[in-house]
Amino acid sequence: MANQLGRRDLLAAGAALAGGALLPGAARAQAAGKSAFEFSVRDRVYAQTGGKPRLARIYQPAGSGPFPAVLQIHGGAWTGKDRTDGQHTSLELAAAGIVVVSIDFRNGSEAPYPASLQDINYGIRWLKAHAAEFGSSAARVGAYGTSSGGHQVLLAAMRPEDPRYRALPLAEAPDMDARMAFAVSGWGVLYPLVRYKLAKEQGKSDLVKSHETFFGDDAGQLEATPTLILERGEKVWLPPAMVFQGTKDEWTTVELAERLAAGWRKAGGTMELDLAEGEKHTFVNDHPFAPNSVKTIEKVKAFMKTWGAGMKASL
């Protein structure tokens, strides 16, 4: 690849990577007029769950770091997609000097909740245990997810020691915890039962089925709602968190997002809530060159670099 690429070229490279059809040895990007890191992209098995090897796609900035590192959790209504979802953002983060490890995990169509959270919890511990290999450290590891992945990132962040989530042993580091340095949720499905009811009203049978396949019933959706976890007074781990979405998100109103942020802060945590005016669900993925998308990703980079610098969160 050429030594200097514009932002459009960088995102075009993401399209070429879709489905793993192309894995460049190295790429260089010039994003938002700022100097960028050369980085490599490769796949690696990080786990064996459900009788299958699970792949992680690693976006590795060149150099010794230290870099923030983020476990990326894809969307797909809990039942679809894989580690290649949202690659445009992964490429931008890597070009900014952030290690991205985007993982495959058991979707709801393969195993219902909490199987995916078990894989995610394991993935956090695996990344923390191997962080030095990527020029990072355990204290710099956070997570980023979008849509259903944004929902699961918050669950994983809040409940790192939940025995249901921590069910998979990590042989090489059995005592490693799954506490994150930070968490970022993009257009997360923050209130699953709310979206379930909206989907039913709108006749979106596929989406309704996805909820039922993953959660089982209404009680399961309520049990796994971050705001209600806080309002029930559960003991939680609250790393610094960023939640972003559009003001016209089809599934989560501004008021509901603000309710989560207020609850997080009331419980003693730090949460940055970023609302992109007029944007809908998946806006960054759908329109990566739009001004709001560009601004949002710049804010995400800044947040990750601030909180991925080795600071500590609080219980």
Stockholm file with secondary structure:
# STOCKHOLM 1.0

chainA/1-315         MANQLGRRDLLAAGAALAGGALLPGAARAQAAGKSAFEFSVRDRVYAQTGGKPRLARIYQPAGSGPFPAVLQIHGGAWTGKDRTDGQHTSLELAAAGIVVVSIDFRNGSEAPYPASLQDINYGIRWLKAHAAEFGSSAARVGAYGTSSGGHQVLLAAMRPEDPRYRALPLAEAPDMDARMAFAVSGWGVLYPLVRYKLAKEQGKSDLVKSHETFFGDDAGQLEATPTLILERGEKVWLPPAMVFQGTKDEWTTVELAERLAAGWRKAGGTMELDLAEGEKHTFVNDHPFAPNSVKTIEKVKAFMKTWGAGMKASL
#=GR chainA/1-315 SS CCSCCCHHHHHHHHHHHGGGSCCCSCEECCBTTBCCCEEEEEEEEEEEETTEEEEEEEEEESSSCCCCEEEEECCSTTTSCCTTTTHHHHHHHHHTTCEEEEECCCCTTTSCTTHHHHHHHHHHHHHHHHGGGGTCCGGGEEEEEETHHHHHHHHHHHCTTCTTTTCSCCTTCTTCCCCCSCEEEESCCCCHHHHHHHHHHTTCHHHHHHHHHHHCSHHHHHHTCHHHHHHTTCCCCBCCEEEEEETTCSSSCHHHHHHHHHHHHHTTCCEEEEEETTCCTTHHHHCTTSHHHHHHHHHHHHHHHHHTSSCCCBC
#=GC SS_cons         CCSCCCHHHHHHHHHHHGGGSCCCSCEECCBTTBCCCEEEEEEEEEEEETTEEEEEEEEEESSSCCCCEEEEECCSTTTSCCTTTTHHHHHHHHHTTCEEEEECCCCTTTSCTTHHHHHHHHHHHHHHHHGGGGTCCGGGEEEEEETHHHHHHHHHHHCTTCTTTTCSCCTTCTTCCCCCSCEEEESCCCCHHHHHHHHHHTTCHHHHHHHHHHHCSHHHHHHTCHHHHHHTTCCCCBCCEEEEEETTCSSSCHHHHHHHHHHHHHTTCCEEEEEETTCCTTHHHHCTTSHHHHHHHHHHHHHHHHHTSSCCCBC
//
